[in-house]
Amino acid sequence: MSSKTLIFAAISLTFATGAFAKSPSDVADLVGARAPGAESEMQARGYEDVGGNNTWWNAGTKVCVRVHVSQGKYSAISQIKAAACGQSGGTKTQCPPDLSQADLYKHPGCSL
């Protein structure tokens, strides 16, 4: 392999692994679960399906997530901005400057 091919592969892998934000700890264990059972478990943990695009809101923790499904299983759960769940939030969220290294569960409303 040429050095250009190796560099391209390394860059591609970096972007592929950074595509999804870290799953919130309260639902991280559902990654890999079958979608129908995982949906029931999301509800049991306080999440509400907010209608469309596999977007879920937890009013208790003020966390909005998007569930990524592949072949009938949860392949990833990404925390996204509260606005994606229809939440405006009257207070401004303080997000760390480098979200790629941040624990987004500790910073609700922040996303990559």
Sequence and secondary structure as in RCSB ss.txt:
>XXXX:A:sequence
MSSKTLIFAAISLTFATGAFAKSPSDVADLVGARAPGAESEMQARGYEDVGGNNTWWNAGTKVCVRVHVSQGKYS
AISQIKAAACGQSGGTKTQCPPDLSQADLYKHPGCSL
>XXXX:A:secstr
  HHHHHHHHHHHHHHHTSS    TTTGGGTTSBHHHHHHHHHHTTEEE SSTTEEEETTTTEEEEEEEETTEEE
EEEEE GGGGT   SS     S GGGS GGGSTT   
